[in-house]
Amino acid sequence: MRDPVLDGYAAAASDLTDRFERISSQDLFAPVVDFLPRSASRVLDVGAGTGRDAAWFAARGHAVVAVEPVEPLRAAGRRLHPHPRITWQDATLPALADFKAEPFDLIVVVAVWHHLRRTDRGQALRRLAEVLKPNGRLIISIREGASAPDRVGYSADVSQTVAMAHEAGMAVVHKATTPSVQTQNKDADVAWTWLVLEASAPL
Ligand SMILES: C[S@@+](CC[C@H](N)C(=O)[O-])C[C@H]1O[C@@H](n2cnc3c(N)ncnc32)[C@H](O)[C@@H]1O
């Protein structure tokens, strides 16, 4: 079945590639930098786009699996970031069907959450919790403000996401809201709330 979100990204892939690559991963992850692994770790980047952040993590010694369902974005990522520590996979939230990998120390879901329907977000969190190591962290950025007019987005409520994360066995260890790092989005009052989630301690 065709997905309007993924079709939108496929149609805009060549324009978006430059735009994605202009963003500094260092600036982007500043709100959660204290929660990133300091030693070589296994990192999963879901909705990796052109692999800008996958490459940033790989350059820091991490082994990265970049999951991206849109073929032209995966192709751009392979071409722009041919790093031996990055493996690309084609999979889609919420199911991540046919996705096989050892568990991860860190999962990042950057600028993807508003593309999932509310009814899919609980399943997505449960699936992500399954592929996270027991002491691992899941970092999600949640868009606040209007979606891009030419790509489908659904409003994403932070408190609902937190409640769903609790149901999936995870707790919030850090939350921060920052303006967009992209001038165009910042001017349109787009902000991002970053959640750092960890598996809840057993009672
Ligand atoms: C705004 S882009 C962000 C890309 C990248 N994370 C970045 O920050 O540059 C959203 C990405 O999510 C991907 N995406 C959309 N829906 C998805 C889904 N259901 N599962 C996985 N990825 C999805 C799109 O293909 C696109 O690459």
The ligand as an SDF file (V2000), in Angstrom:
LIG
                    3D

 27 29  0  0  0  0  0  0  0  0999 V2000
   12.0960   15.3550    8.2960 C   0  0  0  0  0  0  0  0  0  0  0  0
   12.8740   13.9100    7.6720 S   0  0  0  0  0  0  0  0  0  0  0  0
   14.1870   13.6860    8.8590 C   0  0  0  0  0  0  0  0  0  0  0  0
   15.3290   12.8960    8.3220 C   0  0  0  0  0  0  0  0  0  0  0  0
   16.5230   12.8180    9.2680 C   0  0  0  0  0  0  0  0  0  0  0  0
   16.1950   12.1460   10.5080 N   0  0  0  0  0  0  0  0  0  0  0  0
   17.0520   14.2090    9.5360 C   0  0  0  0  0  0  0  0  0  0  0  0
   16.9020   14.7050   10.6620 O   0  0  0  0  0  0  0  0  0  0  0  0
   17.5810   14.7990    8.5860 O   0  0  0  0  0  0  0  0  0  0  0  0
   11.7670   12.5690    8.0900 C   0  0  0  0  0  0  0  0  0  0  0  0
   12.2800   11.2130    7.6790 C   0  0  0  0  0  0  0  0  0  0  0  0
   11.4350   10.2110    8.2300 O   0  0  0  0  0  0  0  0  0  0  0  0
   11.2240    9.2150    7.2740 C   0  0  0  0  0  0  0  0  0  0  0  0
    9.9630    8.5620    7.6160 N   0  0  0  0  0  0  0  0  0  0  0  0
    8.7150    9.0300    7.4320 C   0  0  0  0  0  0  0  0  0  0  0  0
    7.8110    8.1570    7.8900 N   0  0  0  0  0  0  0  0  0  0  0  0
    8.5140    7.1080    8.3980 C   0  0  0  0  0  0  0  0  0  0  0  0
    8.1500    5.8890    9.0110 C   0  0  0  0  0  0  0  0  0  0  0  0
    6.8640    5.5500    9.1950 N   0  0  0  0  0  0  0  0  0  0  0  0
    9.1300    5.0310    9.4110 N   0  0  0  0  0  0  0  0  0  0  0  0
   10.4360    5.3710    9.2210 C   0  0  0  0  0  0  0  0  0  0  0  0
   10.8400    6.5200    8.6360 N   0  0  0  0  0  0  0  0  0  0  0  0
    9.8890    7.3750    8.2300 C   0  0  0  0  0  0  0  0  0  0  0  0
   11.2120    9.9510    5.9550 C   0  0  0  0  0  0  0  0  0  0  0  0
   11.4470    9.1110    4.8750 O   0  0  0  0  0  0  0  0  0  0  0  0
   12.3110   10.9770    6.1780 C   0  0  0  0  0  0  0  0  0  0  0  0
   13.5770   10.4820    5.8450 O   0  0  0  0  0  0  0  0  0  0  0  0
  1  2  1  0
  2  3  1  0
  2 10  1  0
  3  4  1  0
  4  5  1  0
  5  6  1  0
  5  7  1  0
  7  8  2  0
  7  9  1  0
 10 11  1  0
 11 12  1  0
 11 26  1  0
 12 13  1  0
 13 14  1  0
 13 24  1  0
 14 15  1  0
 14 23  1  0
 15 16  2  0
 16 17  1  0
 17 18  1  0
 17 23  2  0
 18 19  1  0
 18 20  2  0
 20 21  1  0
 21 22  2  0
 22 23  1  0
 24 25  1  0
 24 26  1  0
 26 27  1  0
M  CHG  2   2   1   9  -1
M  END
$$$$
